[in-house]
Amino acid sequence: MLKNLIATDASKTTIIIRLMVGAVFLSEGIQKFLLPAIRGAGRFEKIGLPSPEFLGSFVGTFEILCGTLILLGLLTRLASIPITVIMLVAIATTKSDVLAEKGFWEMMHGCRTDWAMLLGSIFLLIKGGGRWSIDRKVKASTK
């Protein structure tokens, strides 16, 4: 099972997606703790999510942990799963009202970063960490 979790190809360009996705989620996770009123619990309360205090810390912790793992290329596929779920929930909870009230194009404009992070996470889930990842080094040493 570990072999499947760390499986990756030798792509040199995957690091670009890893750096983008990992850095954004690490930063967003840290901000949920530094700026809880606008990025963490306060934001979750504003959009009507239950238990905003718990969710702010819970999501922030996963964003920091998974963002760091993705940056390192360690358990990249596994780390991409919670990030993908976070993005699906973010789009569903913050963009459905925009779609209903302002239409498709306004929603698409408002969620461009969300879509980029969602697709980047799905890419990493499919491809793994790439050539310059700890996953690839671990896999090479277990052969």
C-alpha positions as CSV (number, residue, x, y, z in Angstrom):
1,M,0.0,0.0,0.0
2,L,2.8,2.4,0.8
3,K,4.1,1.8,-2.8
4,N,0.8,3.1,-4.2
5,L,0.8,6.1,-1.9
6,I,4.3,7.2,-2.9
7,A,4.1,6.2,-6.6
8,T,5.1,9.0,-8.9
9,D,6.6,9.5,-12.3
10,A,9.9,11.2,-13.2
11,S,8.3,14.5,-14.4
12,K,10.5,17.5,-13.8
13,T,7.6,20.0,-14.1
14,T,5.4,18.5,-11.3
15,I,7.4,20.6,-8.8
16,I,5.8,23.7,-10.2
17,I,2.3,22.4,-9.3
18,R,3.6,21.2,-5.9
19,L,5.2,24.5,-5.0
20,M,2.0,26.4,-6.0
21,V,-0.5,24.1,-4.2
22,G,1.8,23.5,-1.2
23,A,2.7,27.2,-0.6
24,V,-0.9,28.4,-0.9
25,F,-2.3,25.8,1.5
26,L,0.6,26.3,4.0
27,S,0.0,30.0,3.9
28,E,-3.8,29.8,4.2
29,G,-3.5,27.3,7.1
30,I,-1.1,29.6,9.0
31,Q,-3.4,32.6,8.4
32,K,-6.4,30.7,9.9
33,F,-4.4,30.9,13.2
34,L,-2.9,34.3,12.8
35,L,-6.1,36.0,11.6
36,P,-8.9,33.9,12.9
37,A,-11.6,36.6,12.7
38,I,-11.2,37.0,8.9
39,R,-9.6,33.7,7.8
40,G,-10.6,31.1,10.3
41,A,-13.4,30.8,12.7
42,G,-14.8,34.2,11.9
43,R,-15.0,33.4,8.2
44,F,-16.6,30.0,8.9
45,E,-19.2,31.6,11.1
46,K,-19.9,34.3,8.5
47,I,-20.7,31.6,5.8
48,G,-22.8,29.6,8.3
49,L,-20.7,26.6,8.9
50,P,-21.4,24.7,12.2
51,S,-18.8,24.8,15.0
52,P,-16.7,27.5,13.4
53,E,-14.1,27.6,16.2
54,F,-13.4,23.9,15.8
55,L,-13.6,24.0,12.0
56,G,-11.2,26.9,11.8
57,S,-8.5,25.1,13.8
58,F,-9.3,21.7,12.1
59,V,-9.1,23.0,8.6
60,G,-6.1,25.2,9.4
61,T,-4.2,22.3,10.8
62,F,-4.9,20.1,7.8
63,E,-3.9,23.0,5.4
64,I,-0.5,23.4,7.3
65,L,0.2,19.7,7.5
66,C,-0.8,18.8,3.9
67,G,0.7,22.0,2.4
68,T,4.0,21.1,4.1
69,L,3.8,17.5,2.9
70,I,3.1,18.6,-0.7
71,L,5.9,21.1,-0.6
72,L,8.3,18.3,0.4
73,G,6.8,15.8,-2.0
74,L,6.2,13.4,0.9
75,L,3.1,11.3,0.8
76,T,1.9,13.7,-1.9
77,R,-1.0,11.6,-3.1
78,L,-2.3,11.1,0.5
79,A,-1.9,14.8,1.3
80,S,-3.8,15.8,-1.8
81,I,-7.0,14.1,-0.6
82,P,-7.9,16.4,2.3
83,I,-6.9,19.4,0.2
84,T,-9.2,18.3,-2.5
85,V,-12.0,17.9,0.0
86,I,-11.3,21.3,1.5
87,M,-11.5,22.9,-1.9
88,L,-14.8,21.1,-2.8
89,V,-16.4,22.3,0.4
90,A,-15.0,25.8,-0.1
91,I,-16.5,26.1,-3.5
92,A,-19.8,24.6,-2.4
93,T,-20.2,26.8,0.6
94,T,-18.9,30.1,-0.7
95,K,-19.8,30.1,-4.4
96,S,-23.3,28.5,-4.6
97,D,-24.9,31.8,-3.4
98,V,-22.9,33.8,-6.0
99,L,-24.1,31.4,-8.7
100,A,-27.7,31.7,-7.6
101,E,-27.6,35.5,-7.1
102,K,-25.2,36.8,-9.7
103,G,-24.9,34.1,-12.3
104,F,-22.4,31.7,-13.8
105,W,-19.7,34.2,-15.0
106,E,-19.6,36.0,-11.7
107,M,-19.2,32.7,-9.9
108,M,-16.5,31.6,-12.3
109,H,-14.6,34.9,-11.7
110,G,-15.0,34.6,-7.9
111,C,-13.7,31.0,-7.8
112,R,-10.7,31.1,-10.1
113,T,-8.2,30.6,-7.3
114,D,-10.4,27.8,-5.9
115,W,-10.6,26.0,-9.2
116,A,-6.8,26.3,-9.7
117,M,-6.2,24.8,-6.2
118,L,-8.8,22.1,-6.8
119,L,-7.3,21.1,-10.1
120,G,-3.8,21.3,-8.8
121,S,-4.7,19.0,-5.9
122,I,-6.4,16.5,-8.3
123,F,-3.3,16.6,-10.5
124,L,-1.0,15.7,-7.6
125,L,-3.4,13.0,-6.5
126,I,-3.2,11.5,-10.0
127,K,0.5,12.1,-10.7
128,G,2.3,12.1,-7.3
129,G,5.2,14.2,-6.3
130,G,7.3,14.0,-9.4
131,R,11.1,13.8,-10.0
132,W,12.2,16.1,-7.1
133,S,10.1,14.6,-4.3
134,I,10.8,12.6,-1.2
135,D,8.3,10.1,-2.5
136,R,10.5,9.3,-5.5
137,K,13.6,9.0,-3.3
138,V,11.8,6.6,-0.9
139,K,10.4,4.6,-3.8
140,A,13.9,4.3,-5.4
141,S,15.4,3.1,-2.0
142,T,12.7,0.4,-1.6
143,K,13.3,-1.3,-4.9
